[in-house]
């Protein structure tokens, strides 16, 4: 006894296989793109509090430097947590952790924040 499969079932299976292959290619092709922290990072310059710098969707990779004078207040409105540093190269022990949608205001006698990196 031979079993025959209706043509509609064969077409459906071929469509599912083609869709799975296309999805795999799409995910593999996009994995090399630079990921960004969706949303803005805003900070007030240390010397001129009226000067507000906003960076929209910065890359999650690497160290991001701030205004040369540093920052006294920072708002993290991205979807990724960040770490603040008092150095320009994201090193050193003096750092602060700012979670998603939170802010940090530096103490008056503290060193200004000069760089940040994302936790990913």
Beta strands, then each sheet from edge to edge (+ up, - down):
strand 1: 40-45
strand 2: 52-56
strand 3: 64-65
strand 4: 71-76
strand 5: 82-85
strand 6: 95-98
strand 7: 102-105
strand 8: 115-118
sheet 1: 2+ 1- 4+ 7-
sheet 2: 3+ 8- 5+ 6-
end
